[in-house]
């Protein structure tokens, strides 16, 4: 009885408040189309996201921690012709109070190269080349990753916009009136012949079918998403073997453009989720599945709420989503098969100018594990600053 009362309470909160996804879109996405007014123009651009994010987790599934710091990307940008864009710079991640950083690929692959360190900041080169055609954009080097992929909440934790390394590899972006496709490979760990760590990369796909125009009163969409992580390499597979794991989702989405004085829009989604271990023994199972329902409202374009429910009747592990949605504990590898999680989040953000955004959010997770239940929450404050300066225009 308490479980159903809690679910009803969360949905009441949704209808009384308002969308965190919109906040993250403004904080962490970048436009990939080339601006025709910037042809033969050399600019200096500095992209920066400062943050204080705190996970107050006291869970059997994962441990809590804080992320106080910032990342900054200073770079030169140049478009020699209207089809080609070039960028060169660096990416630096800095946590308040830290003075050295492990030289590994930030997210999940930390143990592979954890014996090497950088001082002062975690720094990586930033190199991007893209070719833009009528409907297709090809990106090599640092791709448009993270929030730009548009993955649903169970497949991508927005916190990774703060902490993960910039994604590097190649990307294909296809835009038509009724379909948007994003296909990418993020090469996370390269191996030379005598290296002792594993090769690792992630392949992802997001196909969004649009049944009518975005400005229509009601929009219907079908998102189909796939994320595959592979670890292995022909040079070194003896220690850990080949490991290939993946997540997939398919569903239906609806957006109602209310455009009232207060309520701007409401969106809802329903997704089927799957987990599959094609090779290796990272998980104590081969297949798993879950269901996800989500609801978002946006008020005045800056106040929002999201809520969702993940039902996991059989083993489900998300590769890059929030670990509170897993059935396997990150803390001790215990399998809590059959758990379910309800989450609700409230956000506030203001776009001060283009790519100058301040935001705050809080989110609560109610998880029902076998024989017990947990309540965990997180909150954060974020500021994006993205100035650019004209050097020369030919």
C-alpha positions as CSV (number, residue, x, y, z in Angstrom):
1,X,0.0,0.0,0.0
2,X,2.8,2.4,0.9
3,X,4.4,1.8,-2.5
4,X,1.3,2.8,-4.5
5,X,0.8,5.9,-2.3
6,X,4.3,7.0,-3.0
7,X,3.8,6.6,-6.8
8,X,0.6,8.6,-6.6
9,X,2.4,11.3,-4.6
10,X,5.1,11.6,-7.2
11,X,2.7,12.0,-10.1
12,X,0.9,14.7,-8.1
13,X,4.2,16.5,-7.7
14,X,4.7,16.3,-11.5
15,X,1.4,18.0,-12.2
16,X,2.0,20.7,-9.6
17,X,5.5,21.6,-10.7
18,X,7.3,21.5,-14.0
19,X,11.8,19.5,-17.2
20,X,15.4,18.8,-16.5
21,X,16.1,17.4,-20.0
22,X,15.5,20.9,-21.4
23,X,18.0,22.3,-18.9
24,X,20.7,19.8,-20.0
25,X,20.0,20.5,-23.7
26,X,20.9,24.2,-23.1
27,X,23.8,23.4,-20.8
28,X,25.6,20.7,-22.7
29,X,24.7,20.5,-26.4
30,X,26.4,22.1,-29.3
31,X,25.2,23.0,-32.8
32,X,26.8,20.9,-35.5
33,X,25.6,22.6,-38.6
34,X,28.1,25.0,-40.1
35,X,27.0,28.7,-40.1
36,X,27.2,30.1,-43.6
37,X,28.2,33.5,-42.2
38,X,31.4,32.0,-40.7
39,X,33.0,30.9,-43.9
40,X,36.7,31.8,-44.1
41,X,36.5,33.0,-40.5
42,X,39.1,32.2,-37.8
43,X,37.7,32.4,-34.3
44,X,38.8,31.6,-30.7
45,X,36.1,29.8,-28.8
46,X,36.1,28.9,-25.1
47,X,33.4,26.5,-23.9
48,X,33.1,26.1,-20.2
49,X,30.8,24.3,-17.8
50,X,31.3,24.9,-14.1
51,X,29.3,22.7,-11.6
52,X,28.7,21.6,-8.1
53,X,26.9,18.2,-8.2
54,X,26.2,16.1,-5.2
55,X,24.9,12.5,-5.1
56,X,23.5,11.8,-1.6
57,X,23.3,8.0,-2.2
58,X,23.2,5.6,0.7
59,X,22.3,2.6,-1.5
60,X,23.0,-1.1,-1.8
61,X,23.4,-0.4,-5.6
62,X,26.0,2.4,-5.6
63,X,28.0,4.8,-3.4
64,X,27.4,8.5,-3.1
65,X,30.0,11.2,-4.1
66,X,30.3,14.8,-5.1
67,X,31.6,16.5,-8.3
68,X,32.8,20.1,-7.5
69,X,34.7,21.6,-10.4
70,X,34.6,22.6,-14.0
71,X,35.7,21.7,-17.5
72,X,37.0,24.1,-20.1
73,X,37.6,23.8,-23.9
74,X,39.6,26.6,-25.5
75,X,39.9,26.1,-29.2
76,X,40.5,27.7,-32.6
77,X,37.7,27.2,-35.2
78,X,37.9,27.7,-38.9
79,X,35.6,26.9,-41.8
80,X,37.6,27.2,-45.1
81,X,34.5,26.4,-47.2
82,X,30.8,26.0,-46.5
83,X,31.1,22.2,-46.3
84,X,34.2,21.9,-44.0
85,X,34.7,22.8,-40.4
86,X,37.9,22.5,-38.4
87,X,38.6,22.8,-34.6
88,X,41.9,22.6,-32.7
89,X,42.3,23.0,-28.9
90,X,42.3,21.1,-25.6
91,X,39.8,19.9,-23.0
92,X,40.7,20.2,-19.3
93,X,38.7,18.8,-16.4
94,X,39.4,20.2,-12.9
95,X,37.9,19.1,-9.6
96,X,38.2,21.5,-6.6
97,X,40.8,20.2,-4.2
98,X,42.4,17.7,-6.5
99,X,46.1,18.1,-7.5
100,X,46.6,15.0,-9.7
101,X,44.4,13.0,-12.0
102,X,44.6,9.4,-13.3
103,X,45.3,9.3,-17.1
104,X,42.5,7.0,-18.0
105,X,39.5,7.3,-20.2
106,X,36.9,8.8,-17.9
107,X,34.0,6.7,-17.6
108,X,34.0,3.1,-16.5
109,X,37.4,2.1,-17.9
110,X,39.4,3.6,-15.1
111,X,41.3,0.5,-14.0
112,X,42.9,0.0,-17.4
113,X,45.5,2.8,-17.1
114,X,45.1,3.8,-13.4
115,X,48.9,3.9,-12.7
116,X,49.6,7.0,-14.8
117,X,48.8,10.5,-13.6
118,X,48.6,14.1,-14.7
119,X,49.2,17.1,-12.5
120,X,46.9,20.1,-12.1
121,X,44.1,19.0,-14.4
122,X,43.0,16.0,-16.5
123,X,43.9,17.3,-20.0
124,X,43.2,15.9,-23.5
125,X,43.8,17.3,-27.0
126,X,40.7,18.6,-28.9
127,X,40.7,18.0,-32.6
128,X,37.6,18.0,-34.8
129,X,37.0,17.9,-38.5
130,X,33.6,17.7,-40.1
131,X,32.1,17.7,-43.6
132,X,28.6,18.9,-44.1
133,X,26.4,17.9,-47.1
134,X,22.8,18.5,-47.8
135,X,21.4,16.0,-45.3
136,X,24.5,14.3,-43.9
137,X,27.2,15.6,-41.5
138,X,30.4,13.5,-41.1
139,X,32.5,14.2,-38.0
140,X,36.0,12.8,-37.3
141,X,38.0,13.3,-34.1
142,X,36.1,14.8,-31.2
143,X,32.4,14.0,-32.0
144,X,29.2,15.7,-30.8
145,X,28.7,13.4,-27.8
146,X,27.1,13.3,-24.4
147,X,23.8,15.2,-24.4
148,X,24.0,15.7,-28.2
149,X,23.2,12.0,-28.7
150,X,19.7,12.5,-27.3
151,X,19.6,9.1,-25.4
152,X,16.7,8.5,-23.1
153,X,17.2,8.8,-19.3
154,X,17.8,5.0,-18.6
155,X,20.6,4.8,-21.2
156,X,22.4,8.0,-20.4
157,X,23.0,9.7,-17.0
158,X,23.1,13.5,-17.5
159,X,25.8,13.6,-14.9
160,X,28.2,12.3,-17.5
161,X,28.0,15.8,-19.2
162,X,30.2,16.9,-16.3
163,X,32.6,14.1,-15.8
164,X,33.3,12.0,-18.9
165,X,36.0,12.5,-21.4
166,X,35.0,14.1,-24.7
167,X,34.0,11.4,-27.1
168,X,36.5,10.7,-29.9
169,X,36.1,8.7,-33.0
170,X,33.7,9.2,-35.9
171,X,30.0,10.2,-36.2
172,X,27.3,10.3,-38.9
173,X,24.4,12.7,-38.5
174,X,21.5,12.4,-40.9
175,X,18.7,15.0,-40.9
176,X,15.4,14.8,-42.9
177,X,12.0,16.2,-42.1
178,X,10.7,12.9,-40.7
179,X,13.9,11.3,-39.4
180,X,17.0,12.2,-37.4
181,X,19.8,9.6,-37.1
182,X,23.0,9.8,-35.0
183,X,25.5,6.9,-35.5
184,X,28.8,7.1,-33.7
185,X,31.9,5.2,-32.5
186,X,33.7,6.5,-29.4
187,X,37.2,5.0,-29.2
188,X,38.0,5.1,-25.5
189,X,41.1,3.0,-25.2
190,X,43.8,2.5,-27.9
191,X,46.4,-0.3,-27.5
192,X,49.9,-0.6,-28.9
193,X,51.4,-4.0,-29.4
194,X,53.0,-4.4,-25.9
195,X,50.3,-2.6,-23.9
196,X,48.8,-4.5,-20.9
197,X,45.4,-2.9,-20.9
198,X,42.5,-3.7,-23.2
199,X,41.2,-2.0,-26.3
200,X,37.8,-0.4,-25.7
201,X,35.2,1.5,-27.7
202,X,31.5,2.2,-27.6
203,X,29.2,2.1,-30.7
204,X,25.9,3.9,-30.5
205,X,22.9,4.6,-32.7
206,X,19.8,6.8,-32.2
207,X,17.1,6.8,-34.8
208,X,14.2,9.3,-34.2
209,X,11.2,8.9,-36.4
210,X,9.1,12.1,-36.5
211,X,5.4,11.7,-37.7
212,X,4.6,15.3,-38.0
213,X,6.2,18.8,-37.8
214,X,7.8,20.0,-34.5
215,X,5.5,23.0,-34.4
216,X,2.4,20.9,-34.6
217,X,0.0,21.0,-31.6
218,X,0.8,17.3,-30.8
219,X,4.0,15.6,-32.0
220,X,4.4,11.8,-32.2
221,X,7.9,10.2,-32.4
222,X,9.5,6.8,-32.2
223,X,13.0,6.6,-30.7
224,X,15.1,3.5,-31.4
225,X,18.4,3.5,-29.6
226,X,21.4,1.1,-29.3
227,X,24.6,1.4,-27.2
228,X,27.3,-1.3,-27.4
229,X,30.5,-1.4,-25.5
230,X,33.3,-3.7,-26.6
231,X,36.5,-4.5,-24.7
232,X,39.2,-6.8,-26.2
233,X,41.7,-6.2,-28.9
234,X,43.8,-8.8,-30.8
235,X,47.0,-7.6,-29.1
236,X,45.9,-8.4,-25.5
237,X,42.9,-10.6,-24.6
238,X,44.6,-13.2,-22.3
239,X,43.9,-11.4,-19.0
240,X,40.3,-10.4,-19.3
241,X,39.1,-12.0,-22.6
242,X,36.7,-10.3,-25.0
243,X,33.7,-8.6,-23.5
244,X,30.8,-7.2,-25.5
245,X,27.7,-5.8,-23.7
246,X,24.9,-3.7,-25.0
247,X,21.7,-1.8,-24.2
248,X,18.8,-1.2,-26.6
249,X,15.5,0.6,-26.4
250,X,12.5,1.3,-28.6
251,X,9.4,3.2,-27.8
252,X,6.9,5.9,-28.5
253,X,7.0,9.6,-27.5
254,X,4.3,12.3,-27.5
255,X,4.8,16.1,-27.1
256,X,1.9,18.5,-26.6
257,X,2.8,22.1,-27.4
258,X,0.4,23.8,-25.0
259,X,2.0,27.3,-25.5
260,X,-0.1,28.7,-22.7
261,X,1.1,31.6,-20.6
262,X,2.5,29.3,-18.0
263,X,2.6,25.7,-19.4
264,X,4.6,25.6,-22.6
265,X,4.6,21.9,-23.3
266,X,4.1,18.5,-21.9
267,X,5.8,15.3,-23.2
268,X,5.5,11.7,-22.3
269,X,7.4,8.5,-23.4
270,X,7.1,4.8,-23.1
271,X,10.1,2.6,-23.8
272,X,11.1,-1.1,-23.8
273,X,14.6,-1.7,-22.6
274,X,17.0,-4.6,-23.1
275,X,20.4,-5.6,-21.9
276,X,22.5,-8.3,-23.7
277,X,25.9,-9.7,-23.0
278,X,27.2,-11.1,-26.3
279,X,30.6,-12.1,-25.0
280,X,32.4,-12.2,-21.6
281,X,31.3,-12.6,-18.0
282,X,31.0,-9.0,-16.7
283,X,27.3,-9.8,-15.9
284,X,26.0,-13.0,-14.3
285,X,23.4,-13.3,-17.1
286,X,23.1,-13.1,-20.9
287,X,19.9,-11.2,-21.4
288,X,17.7,-8.9,-19.4
289,X,14.8,-6.5,-20.1
290,X,12.9,-3.6,-18.4
291,X,10.2,-1.0,-19.2
292,X,10.4,2.7,-18.8
293,X,7.7,5.4,-18.6
294,X,8.6,9.1,-18.4
295,X,6.7,12.4,-18.2
296,X,8.0,16.0,-18.6
297,X,6.4,19.4,-18.2
298,X,7.9,22.8,-19.0
299,X,6.6,26.1,-17.5
300,X,7.7,29.5,-18.8
301,X,10.6,27.8,-20.7
302,X,12.7,27.7,-17.6
303,X,10.9,25.8,-14.9
304,X,10.4,22.1,-15.3
305,X,10.0,18.6,-13.8
306,X,10.6,15.1,-15.1
307,X,9.4,11.9,-13.6
308,X,9.8,8.3,-14.7
309,X,9.4,4.7,-13.6
310,X,11.8,1.8,-14.5
311,X,10.2,-1.6,-14.1
312,X,12.9,-4.4,-14.2
313,X,11.2,-7.8,-14.1
314,X,14.3,-9.5,-15.3
315,X,18.0,-8.6,-15.0
316,X,18.7,-5.1,-16.4
317,X,22.0,-3.2,-16.3
318,X,22.5,0.2,-18.0
319,X,25.9,0.9,-19.5
320,X,25.9,4.7,-19.1
321,X,22.7,5.4,-17.2
322,X,22.2,6.0,-13.5
323,X,23.4,3.0,-11.5
324,X,20.3,3.3,-9.3
325,X,18.4,1.9,-12.3
326,X,20.5,-1.3,-12.3
327,X,19.6,-4.7,-10.9
328,X,23.4,-5.4,-10.2
329,X,25.1,-3.5,-7.4
330,X,28.2,-1.5,-8.4
331,X,29.3,-1.7,-4.7
332,X,29.5,-5.5,-4.3
333,X,28.1,-7.1,-7.5
334,X,25.0,-8.5,-5.7
335,X,22.2,-9.2,-8.1
336,X,19.0,-7.6,-6.9
337,X,16.9,-9.0,-9.7
338,X,13.3,-7.6,-10.0
339,X,13.9,-4.2,-8.5
340,X,12.0,-1.1,-9.6
341,X,12.8,2.6,-9.4
342,X,10.7,5.7,-9.5
343,X,12.4,9.1,-10.0
344,X,11.3,12.7,-10.0
345,X,13.4,15.8,-10.7
346,X,12.7,19.5,-10.6
347,X,14.9,22.0,-12.5
348,X,15.2,25.7,-13.0
349,X,17.4,27.3,-15.7
350,X,17.8,30.6,-17.5
351,X,19.4,31.2,-20.9
352,X,21.1,34.6,-20.3
353,X,22.4,34.7,-23.9
354,X,23.3,32.1,-26.5
355,X,25.3,29.4,-24.7
356,X,25.3,31.4,-21.5
357,X,23.2,29.3,-19.2
358,X,22.7,29.0,-15.4
359,X,20.7,26.0,-14.0
360,X,19.9,24.1,-10.8
361,X,18.2,20.8,-10.3
362,X,17.2,18.3,-7.6
363,X,16.2,14.7,-8.2
364,X,14.9,11.9,-5.9
365,X,14.9,8.1,-6.5
366,X,12.7,5.7,-4.7
367,X,13.9,2.1,-5.3
368,X,12.1,-1.1,-4.3
369,X,14.7,-3.9,-3.9
370,X,13.8,-7.4,-2.8
371,X,12.9,-7.3,0.9
372,X,13.8,-3.5,1.3
373,X,13.3,-0.1,-0.3
374,X,15.6,3.0,-0.5
375,X,15.2,6.7,-1.0
376,X,18.2,8.6,-2.6
377,X,18.6,12.0,-4.1
378,X,21.0,14.3,-5.9
379,X,21.2,18.0,-6.6
380,X,23.4,20.4,-8.5
381,X,24.2,24.0,-9.6
382,X,25.6,24.6,-13.1
383,X,26.9,27.5,-15.2
384,X,27.8,27.4,-18.9
385,X,29.9,30.2,-20.4
386,X,30.8,30.0,-24.1
387,X,32.4,33.2,-25.5
388,X,34.0,33.4,-29.0
389,X,36.2,36.0,-30.4
390,X,36.8,37.0,-34.1
391,X,40.5,36.8,-35.0
392,X,40.3,37.3,-38.8
393,X,37.8,37.1,-41.6
394,X,39.1,36.6,-45.2
